[in-house]
């Protein structure tokens, strides 16, 4: 039976926080790898190269996540899972991946017609390989996450991304153009798959019928993936509209600004989701602890997210100039309009923690339809003003929909919006005050604002960030009448970096199905 090791209140908290620490640390290392790759590839390739590949990956990534966002949650959320069920889920997922791989390769010509670009067909045919490679690793990664072996999962991700970056840079230096990005994507999927099989060391049985009822798990996985698909289209409708309306070059500029916008979400919220769901799922019967953990997590996300969002709004142009070079100035201008939405986007992502931890993927799916409708309306209106209008539409829709999303997610457990507002409003106010004050003070340094070149861009970035950081922490302390938020965050960090290796090994959580009969 695949069953997480039992833990008490303190043990669960330590496992969850250490898992969060590992994922955040690995996210930081991954971020460093991505920054290096971005700095190099942005100077080797053109915005059109990035835009062309984005046209294809907008669709291929959706199919790659078949199973990865579905069967993963089905495995993690179950109280117990045996070898037979896991094996059957593996073969179902792999078969679906093979079918989607073939279909996407054939559909390349249709994408080329949609975008009116013949190059898209060839890129789609080759990129389809990533779909099958990803499906082959889903169950192994899910079992590692179920056992809360987050260090292994994180290490695998870091190694795979390093291999991907090296391949892309070497081929970029060799003059492969956009094919360097395609090869890097294939290398990432292949390395992740190989690492998952090595680390998990679980070999699936041949599929067996009638031994165990897989229908509940499959229904849960389908509901989760359907919700993911709706959310994915919501998050990528902008790429589709810009690529269709304005072409690959405009999409390339927009995508780099968007990538910086979602970077805090991908590095913080996305890795922490599996940790939060694993911990909260085990607290369903203890509503007091569940609420306390959830409110605490919302406060931490607001503290970090609002600060990062306001700071990046101030320094975004210079940051993109330093990272990408002078030819990406349009991306910096677009990002200025994205910045104010970073913090609220982080908070919005937490509503899925509630849905998944209480096993209500069906409600998450229904809310996704509302999200898609609202966001699509905003984006269609914003498209009139090009990439800048799309950025403003994203920010406006995020601020409008976050509280209703959390309210709807919390209804089955009577978790309203009042505790959410109480946990986050001070950080919103602090970011506004500190951001406005920093902007005013920086304007008093005209010599710093007027100077050009990479050195002065880096200097503005450093001065502005330090100034904002001091002001933000000062306002937070003032509003909380003390250093409680800082002490709480410091406490979490101490647990994250603790060297206590008491987390359960995978081997202690996996036994054969026959042992349960």
C-alpha positions as CSV (number, residue, x, y, z in Angstrom):
1,X,0.0,0.0,0.0
2,X,1.2,3.5,-0.9
3,X,0.5,5.4,2.3
4,X,2.2,8.4,3.9
5,X,3.9,7.8,7.2
6,X,1.8,8.9,10.1
7,X,2.8,12.2,11.8
8,X,1.6,14.2,14.8
9,X,0.7,17.8,14.8
10,X,4.3,19.0,15.2
11,X,5.6,16.4,12.8
12,X,3.2,17.3,10.0
13,X,3.9,21.0,10.4
14,X,7.7,20.3,10.2
15,X,7.3,18.1,7.2
16,X,5.1,20.6,5.4
17,X,7.4,23.6,6.2
18,X,10.5,21.7,5.4
19,X,8.9,20.6,2.1
20,X,8.1,24.3,1.5
21,X,11.6,25.2,2.3
22,X,13.0,22.7,-0.1
23,X,10.7,23.7,-2.9
24,X,11.4,27.4,-2.4
25,X,15.2,26.8,-2.2
26,X,15.1,24.7,-5.4
27,X,12.9,27.4,-6.9
28,X,15.7,29.8,-6.1
29,X,18.3,27.6,-7.8
30,X,15.9,27.1,-10.7
31,X,15.4,30.8,-11.0
32,X,19.2,31.3,-11.1
33,X,19.5,28.8,-13.9
34,X,16.6,30.4,-15.8
35,X,18.2,33.9,-15.3
36,X,21.5,32.7,-16.8
37,X,19.7,31.0,-19.7
38,X,17.5,34.1,-20.3
39,X,20.5,36.5,-20.3
40,X,22.4,34.3,-22.8
41,X,19.6,33.2,-25.1
42,X,18.1,36.7,-25.3
43,X,21.3,37.9,-26.8
44,X,21.7,34.9,-29.1
45,X,18.1,34.7,-30.4
46,X,15.6,37.2,-31.6
47,X,12.1,38.1,-30.2
48,X,10.7,36.4,-33.3
49,X,12.4,33.2,-32.3
50,X,10.9,33.2,-28.9
51,X,7.5,34.2,-30.3
52,X,7.5,31.4,-32.8
53,X,8.2,28.7,-30.2
54,X,5.6,30.3,-27.8
55,X,3.0,29.9,-30.5
56,X,3.5,26.1,-30.3
57,X,4.2,25.7,-26.6
58,X,1.0,27.5,-25.8
59,X,-0.8,24.4,-26.9
60,X,1.8,21.7,-26.3
61,X,2.2,22.6,-22.6
62,X,-1.5,22.0,-22.2
63,X,-1.2,18.5,-23.5
64,X,2.0,17.8,-21.6
65,X,0.1,18.5,-18.4
66,X,-2.4,15.7,-19.1
67,X,-1.8,13.6,-16.0
68,X,0.7,15.9,-14.5
69,X,-2.2,18.0,-13.4
70,X,-4.8,15.4,-12.7
71,X,-3.3,12.0,-11.8
72,X,-0.7,13.7,-9.5
73,X,-3.4,15.2,-7.4
74,X,-5.4,12.0,-7.5
75,X,-2.4,10.1,-6.1
76,X,-1.5,12.7,-3.5
77,X,-5.0,13.3,-2.2
78,X,-6.0,9.6,-1.6
79,X,-5.6,8.3,1.9
80,X,-4.1,5.0,0.6
81,X,-3.1,3.7,-2.8
82,X,-1.8,0.2,-3.7
83,X,0.4,-1.2,-6.5
84,X,-2.5,-2.3,-8.6
85,X,-4.2,1.0,-8.6
86,X,-1.0,2.9,-9.2
87,X,-0.1,0.6,-12.1
88,X,-3.5,1.0,-13.8
89,X,-3.3,4.7,-13.5
90,X,0.2,4.6,-15.0
91,X,-0.9,2.8,-18.1
92,X,-4.0,4.9,-18.5
93,X,-1.9,8.1,-18.3
94,X,0.8,6.7,-20.7
95,X,-1.8,5.7,-23.2
96,X,-3.4,9.1,-23.1
97,X,0.0,10.7,-23.5
98,X,0.8,8.6,-26.6
99,X,-2.6,9.5,-28.2
100,X,-2.1,13.2,-27.5
101,X,1.5,13.1,-28.9
102,X,0.3,11.7,-32.2
103,X,-2.6,14.1,-32.4
104,X,-0.5,17.2,-31.7
105,X,2.1,16.2,-34.3
106,X,-0.7,15.8,-36.9
107,X,-2.3,19.1,-35.9
108,X,0.8,21.1,-36.6
109,X,-0.5,22.2,-40.1
110,X,-3.7,23.5,-38.4
111,X,-1.7,25.6,-36.1
112,X,0.3,26.9,-39.0
113,X,-2.9,28.0,-40.7
114,X,-4.3,29.6,-37.6
115,X,-1.1,31.7,-37.1
116,X,-0.5,32.1,-40.8
117,X,3.1,31.0,-40.4
118,X,4.4,27.8,-42.1
119,X,7.3,27.4,-39.6
120,X,4.8,26.5,-36.9
121,X,4.0,23.1,-38.4
122,X,7.6,21.7,-38.2
123,X,8.1,23.1,-34.6
124,X,4.8,21.4,-33.5
125,X,5.8,18.0,-35.0
126,X,9.1,18.0,-33.1
127,X,7.7,19.5,-29.9
128,X,5.1,16.7,-29.6
129,X,7.8,14.4,-28.3
130,X,7.7,16.3,-25.0
131,X,4.1,15.2,-24.4
132,X,4.9,11.5,-24.4
133,X,8.1,11.9,-22.3
134,X,6.2,13.9,-19.7
135,X,3.4,11.3,-19.4
136,X,6.0,8.6,-18.7
137,X,7.1,10.3,-15.5
138,X,3.8,11.4,-14.0
139,X,3.1,8.5,-11.6
140,X,6.7,8.2,-10.4
141,X,6.8,11.9,-9.5
142,X,3.4,11.7,-7.9
143,X,4.5,8.9,-5.7
144,X,7.6,10.8,-4.6
145,X,5.4,13.8,-3.8
146,X,2.9,11.7,-1.9
147,X,5.7,10.4,0.3
148,X,6.7,14.0,0.8
149,X,10.1,13.3,-0.7
150,X,10.3,16.9,-1.9
151,X,14.2,17.1,-1.8
152,X,14.3,14.3,-4.4
153,X,11.7,15.9,-6.6
154,X,13.4,19.3,-6.4
155,X,16.9,17.9,-7.1
156,X,15.5,16.1,-10.2
157,X,13.9,19.3,-11.5
158,X,17.2,21.3,-11.0
159,X,19.2,18.7,-12.8
160,X,16.7,18.5,-15.7
161,X,16.5,22.2,-16.1
162,X,20.3,22.5,-16.1
163,X,20.6,20.0,-18.9
164,X,17.9,21.8,-20.8
165,X,19.6,25.2,-20.4
166,X,23.0,23.8,-21.5
167,X,21.5,22.2,-24.6
168,X,19.7,25.4,-25.6
169,X,22.7,27.6,-25.1
170,X,25.1,25.3,-27.0
171,X,22.7,25.0,-29.9
172,X,22.0,28.8,-29.8
173,X,25.8,29.4,-30.0
174,X,25.9,27.0,-33.0
175,X,23.3,29.2,-34.8
176,X,20.3,26.9,-34.5
177,X,17.9,29.8,-33.9
178,X,14.5,28.8,-32.6
179,X,15.4,25.1,-32.8
180,X,17.7,25.6,-29.8
181,X,14.6,26.4,-27.7
182,X,12.8,23.3,-29.1
183,X,15.8,21.0,-28.3
184,X,16.0,22.5,-24.8
185,X,12.3,21.6,-24.2
186,X,12.8,18.0,-25.3
187,X,16.0,17.7,-23.1
188,X,14.0,19.0,-20.1
189,X,11.2,16.4,-20.5
190,X,13.7,13.6,-21.2
191,X,15.9,14.4,-18.2
192,X,12.9,14.7,-15.9
193,X,11.6,11.3,-17.0
194,X,14.9,9.5,-16.6
195,X,15.5,11.1,-13.1
196,X,11.9,10.2,-11.9
197,X,12.4,6.5,-12.8
198,X,15.8,6.4,-11.1
199,X,14.7,8.1,-7.9
200,X,11.4,6.4,-7.4
201,X,12.5,2.9,-8.5
202,X,8.9,1.8,-8.7
203,X,8.1,-0.5,-11.6
204,X,4.4,-0.7,-12.6
205,X,2.7,-4.0,-13.0
206,X,0.9,-4.9,-16.2
207,X,-2.7,-3.5,-16.1
208,X,-5.2,-5.7,-14.1
209,X,-8.9,-5.5,-14.4
210,X,-11.5,-6.0,-11.7
211,X,-9.0,-6.1,-8.8
212,X,-9.5,-2.5,-7.7
213,X,-12.0,0.2,-8.6
214,X,-10.1,3.0,-10.4
215,X,-13.1,5.0,-11.4
216,X,-13.1,7.4,-8.4
217,X,-9.4,8.2,-9.0
218,X,-9.9,8.6,-12.8
219,X,-13.0,10.9,-12.2
220,X,-11.0,13.0,-9.8
221,X,-8.1,13.2,-12.2
222,X,-10.4,14.2,-15.1
223,X,-12.1,16.9,-13.0
224,X,-8.7,18.2,-12.0
225,X,-7.3,18.2,-15.5
226,X,-10.4,19.8,-16.9
227,X,-10.0,22.6,-14.3
228,X,-6.4,22.9,-15.2
229,X,-7.3,23.1,-18.9
230,X,-9.7,25.9,-18.3
231,X,-7.2,27.7,-16.1
232,X,-4.5,27.1,-18.7
233,X,-6.6,28.6,-21.5
234,X,-7.4,31.5,-19.2
235,X,-3.7,32.1,-18.6
236,X,-2.7,31.6,-22.2
237,X,-5.5,33.3,-24.1
238,X,-3.3,36.4,-24.2
239,X,-0.6,34.5,-26.1
240,X,-3.1,33.2,-28.5
241,X,-4.7,36.6,-29.2
242,X,-1.4,38.4,-29.6
243,X,0.2,35.8,-31.8
244,X,-2.9,35.6,-34.0
245,X,-3.4,39.4,-34.2
246,X,0.1,40.9,-34.0
247,X,2.5,38.1,-35.0
248,X,5.6,36.4,-33.5
249,X,7.8,39.5,-32.9
250,X,5.1,41.3,-30.8
251,X,4.4,38.0,-29.0
252,X,8.1,37.6,-28.2
253,X,8.3,41.1,-26.5
254,X,5.1,40.4,-24.6
255,X,6.1,36.9,-23.5
256,X,9.3,38.1,-21.8
257,X,7.3,40.7,-19.9
258,X,4.7,38.1,-18.9
259,X,7.4,35.7,-17.9
260,X,8.8,38.2,-15.4
261,X,5.2,38.8,-14.2
262,X,4.5,35.2,-13.5
263,X,8.0,34.4,-12.2
264,X,7.1,34.9,-8.5
265,X,4.0,32.7,-9.0
266,X,5.9,29.9,-10.7
267,X,8.8,30.1,-8.1
268,X,6.6,30.4,-5.0
269,X,3.0,29.4,-5.5
270,X,3.3,26.6,-7.9
271,X,6.0,24.6,-6.0
272,X,4.2,25.2,-2.7
273,X,0.8,24.1,-3.9
274,X,1.7,20.4,-3.7
275,X,3.2,20.9,-0.2
276,X,0.1,22.8,1.0
277,X,-2.3,20.3,-0.5
278,X,-0.4,17.4,1.1
279,X,-0.5,19.0,4.5
280,X,-4.1,20.4,4.4
281,X,-5.5,17.1,3.1
282,X,-4.4,15.5,6.3
283,X,-6.2,18.2,8.4
284,X,-9.7,17.8,6.9
285,X,-11.0,16.4,10.2
286,X,-9.4,19.2,12.3
287,X,-11.1,22.4,11.2
288,X,-9.3,24.6,13.7
289,X,-5.8,23.6,12.7
290,X,-6.9,23.6,9.0
291,X,-8.0,27.3,9.3
292,X,-5.0,28.3,11.3
293,X,-2.6,26.8,8.8
294,X,-4.5,28.3,5.8
295,X,-4.7,31.8,7.3
296,X,-1.1,31.7,8.2
297,X,-0.1,30.6,4.7
298,X,-2.2,33.4,3.2
299,X,-0.5,36.0,5.4
300,X,2.9,34.8,4.4
301,X,2.0,34.8,0.7
302,X,0.6,38.4,1.0
303,X,3.7,39.5,2.9
304,X,6.1,38.2,0.3
305,X,3.9,38.7,-2.8
306,X,2.9,42.3,-2.2
307,X,6.5,43.3,-1.5
308,X,7.8,41.6,-4.6
309,X,5.1,43.0,-6.8
310,X,5.6,46.6,-5.7
311,X,9.3,46.4,-6.0
312,X,9.3,44.9,-9.5
313,X,6.8,47.5,-10.6
314,X,9.5,50.1,-9.7
315,X,12.5,48.3,-11.1
316,X,11.0,46.2,-13.9
317,X,12.3,48.3,-16.8
318,X,15.9,48.3,-15.5
319,X,15.7,44.6,-14.6
320,X,14.7,43.6,-18.1
321,X,17.4,45.9,-19.5
322,X,20.1,44.3,-17.3
323,X,18.9,40.7,-18.0
324,X,17.9,40.9,-21.7
325,X,19.8,43.8,-23.2
326,X,18.7,47.1,-24.9
327,X,16.8,45.4,-27.8
328,X,14.1,44.2,-25.3
329,X,13.1,47.7,-24.1
330,X,9.5,47.2,-25.3
331,X,9.3,44.2,-22.8
332,X,10.3,46.6,-20.0
333,X,7.5,49.0,-20.9
334,X,4.9,46.3,-21.0
335,X,6.0,44.9,-17.6
336,X,5.5,48.2,-15.9
337,X,1.7,47.6,-16.4
338,X,2.0,44.0,-15.2
339,X,3.8,44.7,-11.9
340,X,0.8,45.7,-9.7
341,X,-0.8,42.3,-10.3
342,X,2.0,40.1,-9.0
343,X,1.0,40.0,-5.3
344,X,-2.7,39.5,-5.9
345,X,-2.0,36.7,-8.5
346,X,0.0,34.9,-5.8
347,X,-3.0,35.1,-3.4
348,X,-5.5,34.1,-6.1
349,X,-3.6,30.8,-6.7
350,X,-4.2,29.7,-3.1
351,X,-7.9,29.1,-3.7
352,X,-7.0,25.8,-5.4
353,X,-5.4,24.6,-2.2
354,X,-8.8,24.6,-0.6
355,X,-10.6,22.8,-3.4
356,X,-8.0,20.1,-3.8
357,X,-7.3,19.5,-0.1
358,X,-11.0,18.9,0.7
359,X,-11.4,16.7,-2.5
360,X,-13.7,19.1,-4.3
361,X,-12.1,19.2,-7.8
362,X,-15.6,19.5,-9.2
363,X,-16.1,22.9,-7.5
364,X,-12.7,24.0,-8.7
365,X,-13.7,23.1,-12.3
366,X,-16.9,25.1,-12.0
367,X,-15.1,28.1,-10.7
368,X,-12.6,27.8,-13.5
369,X,-15.4,28.4,-16.0
370,X,-16.2,31.7,-14.2
371,X,-12.6,32.7,-14.2
372,X,-12.2,32.0,-17.9
373,X,-15.3,34.0,-18.8
374,X,-14.3,37.0,-16.7
375,X,-10.6,37.0,-17.9
376,X,-11.6,36.5,-21.6
377,X,-13.9,39.5,-21.4
378,X,-11.1,41.7,-20.0
379,X,-8.5,40.4,-22.5
380,X,-10.8,40.9,-25.5
381,X,-11.4,44.5,-24.4
382,X,-7.7,45.1,-23.7
383,X,-6.6,43.7,-27.1
384,X,-7.6,46.9,-28.7
385,X,-4.6,48.6,-27.0
386,X,-2.1,45.8,-27.9
387,X,0.2,44.2,-25.4
388,X,-0.1,47.0,-22.9
389,X,-3.9,46.7,-22.9
390,X,-3.6,42.9,-22.4
391,X,-1.3,43.5,-19.4
392,X,-3.7,46.0,-17.8
393,X,-6.6,43.5,-18.4
394,X,-4.7,40.8,-16.5
395,X,-4.1,43.0,-13.5
396,X,-7.7,44.3,-13.4
397,X,-9.2,40.8,-13.6
398,X,-6.9,39.4,-10.9
399,X,-7.9,42.1,-8.4
400,X,-11.6,41.7,-9.1
401,X,-11.8,37.9,-9.0
402,X,-9.5,36.9,-6.1
403,X,-11.9,37.4,-3.1
404,X,-14.9,35.8,-4.9
405,X,-12.6,32.8,-5.7
406,X,-11.6,32.3,-2.1
407,X,-15.1,32.8,-0.9
408,X,-16.4,30.1,-3.2
409,X,-13.6,27.7,-2.4
410,X,-14.3,28.1,1.3
411,X,-18.1,27.6,1.3
412,X,-18.1,23.8,1.9
413,X,-16.0,24.4,5.1
414,X,-17.6,27.7,6.1
415,X,-14.4,29.6,5.5
416,X,-15.4,33.2,4.5
417,X,-13.6,36.2,3.3
418,X,-13.3,38.0,6.6
419,X,-10.3,36.1,7.8
420,X,-8.7,36.5,4.4
421,X,-9.0,40.2,4.5
422,X,-7.7,40.3,8.1
423,X,-4.7,38.3,7.0
424,X,-3.7,40.3,3.9
425,X,-4.9,44.0,4.0
426,X,-2.0,45.4,6.0
427,X,0.5,44.1,3.4
428,X,-1.5,45.6,0.6
429,X,-1.5,49.0,2.3
430,X,2.2,48.7,3.2
431,X,3.1,47.9,-0.4
432,X,1.1,50.9,-1.7
433,X,2.6,53.3,0.8
434,X,6.2,52.1,0.4
435,X,5.9,51.9,-3.4
436,X,4.6,55.5,-3.7
437,X,7.1,56.9,-1.2
438,X,10.0,55.1,-3.0
439,X,8.9,56.5,-6.4
440,X,8.8,60.0,-5.0
441,X,12.2,59.7,-3.4
442,X,13.8,58.3,-6.5
443,X,12.5,61.2,-8.5
444,X,14.6,63.5,-6.3
445,X,17.7,61.9,-7.8
446,X,17.5,63.1,-11.4
447,X,21.1,62.3,-12.1
448,X,20.4,58.6,-11.3
449,X,17.2,58.6,-13.4
450,X,18.8,60.2,-16.5
451,X,21.9,58.1,-16.7
452,X,22.0,55.4,-19.3
453,X,23.8,52.1,-19.8
454,X,23.9,48.8,-18.0
455,X,25.9,50.0,-15.0
456,X,23.4,52.8,-14.2
457,X,20.4,50.5,-14.8
458,X,21.9,48.1,-12.3
459,X,22.6,51.0,-9.9
460,X,18.9,52.2,-10.1
461,X,17.7,48.7,-9.5
462,X,19.8,48.3,-6.4
463,X,19.1,51.7,-4.9
464,X,15.4,51.5,-5.5
465,X,15.1,47.9,-4.2
466,X,16.9,48.7,-1.0
467,X,14.9,51.9,-0.4
468,X,11.6,50.1,-1.0
469,X,12.6,47.2,1.2
470,X,13.4,49.4,4.1
471,X,10.2,51.4,3.7
472,X,8.0,48.3,3.2
473,X,9.3,46.5,6.3
474,X,9.0,49.7,8.3
475,X,5.3,50.2,7.3
476,X,4.6,46.5,8.0
477,X,6.0,46.8,11.5
478,X,4.1,50.0,12.0
479,X,0.7,48.5,10.9
480,X,1.2,45.4,13.0
481,X,2.5,47.4,15.9
482,X,5.5,45.1,16.2
483,X,7.7,42.6,14.4
484,X,5.3,39.6,14.6
485,X,5.2,39.1,10.8
486,X,9.0,39.2,10.5
487,X,9.4,36.8,13.5
488,X,6.8,34.4,12.0
489,X,8.6,34.4,8.7
490,X,12.0,34.0,10.4
491,X,10.6,31.0,12.3
492,X,9.4,29.4,9.1
493,X,12.8,29.9,7.5
494,X,14.5,28.3,10.5
495,X,12.3,25.2,10.1
496,X,12.9,25.2,6.4
497,X,16.7,25.0,6.7
498,X,16.6,22.6,9.7
499,X,18.9,19.7,9.2
500,X,16.6,17.2,10.9
501,X,16.2,14.4,8.5
502,X,13.1,13.0,10.0
503,X,11.0,13.2,6.8
504,X,9.8,9.7,5.8
505,X,11.7,7.9,3.1
506,X,9.8,6.7,0.1
507,X,10.6,3.1,1.0
508,X,8.7,3.4,4.3
509,X,5.5,4.4,2.5
510,X,5.4,1.9,-0.3
511,X,4.5,-1.8,0.0
512,X,2.9,-4.2,-2.4
513,X,-0.8,-4.4,-3.0
514,X,-0.8,-8.0,-1.9
515,X,0.2,-6.8,1.6
516,X,-3.3,-5.2,2.0
517,X,-5.4,-8.2,0.9
